Amino acid sequence: MEDHCKAIDMILQHGIIGEVYNIGGHNEMRNIDIVEMICRELGKSESLITFVEDRNGHDLRYAIDNTKIQTALGWQPEVSFEDGLQKTIRWYLENRAWWETFVDQIPDLT
């Protein structure tokens, strides 16, 4: 969270208007690996993972090329993906009262 905020601030302060800067942390991971990390962090069994039928264009992993923001603006991630994921999960667990007020407002897209 902190890395992205710092990157956005750097773009606002030093970026070129109209340019696109990808913010990434050098973490090519499969989606299943991330879900398994979340289960471990929450102390939940991986048996809770439900697989869905593949669809056209379904991403198996996500990879962001952040070369431009590094070379043009000198931004580098400071927090590892694992640490950032732990902090994010902890924040959501500690702030349930705040985010649960929005759950009812999410439209059902099924």
N, C-alpha and C positions, 0 to 999 in steps of 0.2 A: 504494500500500500504506500509506504513512504517513498519507495523508488519511483513509482508512477507519478506521485505528486511532485517530487523533485524534478522529474523529467518534464512534466507539463509546465512547471514554473520556468524551467530553463528554456523551453520552446517559446513561451510567452515573452520572456525577457530577451532572448538572443536569436530566435528562429526567424526565418524569412517568411513573410506573409504569403500564403498560397502554397507553400511547400508542405510536403507530407513527411512526418517523422514517425517511424514505427518504434514503439517502446517495447523492448523484449529483454529477456534475461538469460539468453543462451541456454534455453532448456527445451530440447526436443524430447518430448515424452509421449508415449502412447496414452490415450485417454484412460485405458484400463489401469495403467500404472498410477495415474493420479487418483482415480477412484479408490484403489487399494490403499494409497497413502492416507486418504481421508478416513477410510474405515479404521485403519490402525490408529490414527490420531484420536478418533472418537471412541476407541476401544470396542468397536463393533465387528461382528463377524463378516467376512467377505461373502458368506452365503446369502447376505442381504442384497447382493448385487443382482439386478435383473437385466438380462440382455434383451434387446429389442431387435426386430428384423432390420437388416441393413436397408438403406434407401440410396437412391442415386445421389452422388455428391457427398455421402457420409464421410466425414473426416475421421481417420483413425488416430491422427496425432495433429498437433499444431506446432508450427515452427515460425517464429517471427525473425526476420532479418533486420537487426537494428544497427547495421553498419553505418547508415547515414547519420543517425543521431550521435553515434560515437565519433565519427570522423568530423562532422560539421560542427557539433556543439560540445564534444568532449564528455558526453554523459556516459556513465557506466553504472550498471546495477551494483548495489552495495549489499543487498540482502539475498541470500540463496533462496531458491524456489521452496525448498523444504521449510526453512525458517519463516518465509513469508506466508506459506500455506498454514503453518501452525498458528501464527499470529492472527491470520484472518479467521480461522476456525474459532480461536479463543475469543475474538471480538464478537462474533455472532453468538456464541454461547453466553457471553457476559452482557449482551445488549438485546436479549430476546424481546423485552418490553417495547423497545423502539421499533425493531423491524417487523414484529408480529402485527403491528397496526396496519401495515401495508399489504399483508397477505390477502386479506379480503378484497383488496382493490385490484388484484391481478386477474385479468380476464381469462376465462377458460378457453384455451385454444385447441382443445381436442375435438 
